[in-house]
Amino acid sequence: MEQVSFNQKLMEIRLDFAKNMLCSGEYNVSQVAAQCGFSDIYYFSKVFKKEIGVNPSILIPGWYEPE
């Protein structure tokens, strides 16, 4: 079993909560970042993409990526 630090687990919980908020369609990325404890939206987006694998805005219903 892999050891997970408190900070890693906390980040996992925060990002999971953020993912749920984004998928609800009720919040924009800056609102989600603030509600999940990130004071910097750019840092939130960077961490979210690194850990989840997509930009946070992609999870908002109705959002599309321009070609």
C-alpha positions in Angstrom: 0.0 0.0 0.0 1.4 3.4 -1.0 1.9 6.0 1.7 0.1 9.2 1.0 1.0 12.4 2.9 -1.6 14.6 4.5 -1.0 17.3 2.0 -1.4 15.0 -1.0 -4.7 13.6 0.4 -6.0 17.1 1.1 -5.2 18.2 -2.4 -7.0 15.1 -3.8 -10.1 16.0 -1.8 -10.0 19.6 -2.9 -9.6 18.7 -6.5 -12.4 16.1 -6.3 -14.7 18.7 -4.8 -13.6 21.2 -7.5 -14.4 18.6 -10.2 -17.9 18.1 -8.8 -18.5 21.8 -8.6 -17.4 22.3 -12.2 -19.5 19.4 -13.5 -22.6 20.9 -11.8 -22.5 23.8 -14.2 -23.4 26.3 -11.4 -19.9 27.8 -10.9 -17.2 29.2 -13.1 -13.5 28.3 -12.7 -12.6 31.3 -10.6 -15.5 30.6 -8.2 -14.5 27.0 -7.9 -10.9 27.9 -7.3 -11.8 30.2 -4.5 -14.3 27.8 -2.9 -11.7 25.1 -2.9 -9.1 27.2 -1.1 -7.0 28.4 -4.1 -6.2 32.1 -4.0 -4.6 32.0 -7.5 -6.8 30.8 -10.3 -3.7 30.2 -12.5 -2.1 27.9 -9.9 -5.5 26.1 -9.5 -5.7 25.5 -13.2 -2.1 24.3 -13.4 -2.6 21.8 -10.5 -6.0 20.7 -11.8 -4.7 19.9 -15.2 -1.6 18.1 -13.8 -3.7 15.9 -11.5 -7.0 15.5 -13.3 -5.6 15.6 -16.9 -7.8 18.3 -18.4 -8.3 22.0 -18.1 -10.9 22.8 -15.4 -13.1 24.7 -17.9 -13.6 21.6 -20.0 -15.7 20.0 -17.3 -18.3 22.9 -17.3 -21.4 21.7 -19.1 -21.9 23.5 -22.4 -18.2 24.5 -22.7 -16.5 23.6 -25.9 -12.9 23.9 -27.0 -12.4 26.0 -30.1 -10.7 24.3 -32.9 
